[in-house]
Amino acid sequence: MHVVVLGAGLAGLATAFELSKVGIKCTVVERDDFAGGMACSWEKNGFWLDHGPHRFHSRDEELIQHIYEVLDNEVVIRDRMSRIYMQGKFFDYPLKAMNVLKSLPPTLLVKAIADYMWIRLRQVFKPIPDDNFENWVLKRFGRTLYEMFFGTYTSKAWKMPCTEISADWASQRISQANLFDTIKKTLNPPREGEVRSLVSEFWYPANGGIGQIGRKYAEKIREMGNEVALETPVERIEVEDGVAKRVICRQADGSERTIECDEIVNTIPLSRLLECMRPEIGPDVVDAISKLRYIGIVFVYLEIDEPTVSPDHWVYLPEKHLTIHRISEFKNFSDASAPGDKTVVCCEITCNVGDEDWNMDLEQGAKVAIDDLVTVGLLKPGTARGIDLHKLPYAYPVYDLTYKENLDTLKKAVKQVKNIRTTGRQGLYRYNNMDHSIAMGRRTAKTVAKGVDARADEVAAGQEYFG
């Protein structure tokens, strides 16, 4: 058996790693010149840079041990610290009731509680449906807290009204069920010896940034005799009688490479997979592809003449007078990510590909980021400079109100080909975490190797909080 894995992100690498361990021949083909996908890292001016705040966290002990295996036990453990900046104050995030109670002005606090009680009363007589993000949050927190902590940030990050965003996004990204749940969890912290929550603890490579995971995967796959072919994007997939027979790629030197295959595991964007199919896909699939949207991100990296900017791993900046929506400081993830006397901050700007923000260069992006950080008091004027800028066009799949219908059309088209399995964040059009992508890849490998469906598509498919 020869398996071709499309994409060297974490899902693809985890698949190839597990297949290699049981002696199955596989070839990973990747467009970029590095392994790791969005969870890559690179060195610049002595700093290790990531695409925002990547970190590994899980309750699955087997998955945790798997990461230790991949990283040769070179792992650090951190207690997550993240906050949200609103109206001149920093609030713990996920929200903690006592922090909110102490920080909100009394009049606003009274309004927030009154809003919540009104919503609860209204639920008895006229229930609010969970039909979009706004309604999901309103019925659980009230309008005041919704507008302060949830709606403003979400509409800013997704470039669309919250009434047009699926409730799926809320259920997977907001940790408490409602305001009372927030208060209960604040007043009743975990007892000694109790398993930590998903959000409180995470694992991170001791050296080399988060991209060390991808690099170690690729190294070990090659050591086991299989190939990770970088700078080798897929151009065509030739299908005969409902079976994918070969993958045609373009190599770094411009030459064409044909790879015969028995199975294909796809982890590149689902739309791109279908566009590569020969014979070509039908007009209904083309139409569905056009309706599945992505949000892009511009990452601006600032070198700062201070040992640290904040104690946080990341900070959300939801207010609309600020352009950046989130920052992360890699030194707080691992001491090896930055020299002791300086730090680097990654500033994220979400955008639609091709818009004004997307077209910014490093000089423009650095000015915007520095101005915003000075405004919120995290930066002193004259202490920072831009050192790098990266852009990701397929950063976030957009969970609009019709995404499931369009996604189903694409999934049905893929299922017409018997030997293609699609998985991972991009392959399933799913906004999941690193641990989910790795778990998906491992389950997919099990399905291919043993011929038993390990249900990789069920990972991160429910309504549970992702952390």
Sequence and secondary structure as in RCSB ss.txt:
>XXXX:A:sequence
MHVVVLGAGLAGLATAFELSKVGIKCTVVERDDFAGGMACSWEKNGFWLDHGPHRFHSRDEELIQHIYEVLDNEV
VIRDRMSRIYMQGKFFDYPLKAMNVLKSLPPTLLVKAIADYMWIRLRQVFKPIPDDNFENWVLKRFGRTLYEMFF
GTYTSKAWKMPCTEISADWASQRISQANLFDTIKKTLNPPREGEVRSLVSEFWYPANGGIGQIGRKYAEKIREMG
NEVALETPVERIEVEDGVAKRVICRQADGSERTIECDEIVNTIPLSRLLECMRPEIGPDVVDAISKLRYIGIVFV
YLEIDEPTVSPDHWVYLPEKHLTIHRISEFKNFSDASAPGDKTVVCCEITCNVGDEDWNMDLEQGAKVAIDDLVT
VGLLKPGTARGIDLHKLPYAYPVYDLTYKENLDTLKKAVKQVKNIRTTGRQGLYRYNNMDHSIAMGRRTAKTVAK
GVDARADEVAAGQEYFG
>XXXX:A:secstr
 EEEEE  BHHHHHHHHHHHHTT EEEEE SSSSSBTTS EEEETTEEEESS   B  S HHHHHHHHHHTTT E
EEEE  EEEEETTEEEESS  HHHHHHHS HHHHHHHHHHHHHHHHHHHHS   SSSHHHHHHHHH HHHIIIII
IHHHHHHHTS GGGB HHHHHHH   SSHHHHHHHHHS   TTS   TTTEEEEESSS TTHHHHHHHHHHHHTT
 EEE S  EEEEEEETTEEEEEEEE TTS EEEEE SEEEE S HHHHHHTEES   HHHHHHHHH  EEEEEEE
EEEESSS S S SEEE   TTSS  EEEEGGGT GGGS TT EEEEEEEEE TTSTTTT  HHHHHHHHHHHHHH
TTSS TTSEEEEEEEEEEEEEE  BTTHHHHHHHHHHHHHTSTTEEE HHHHTT    HHHHHHHHHHHHHHHHH
SS   GGGTT SS    
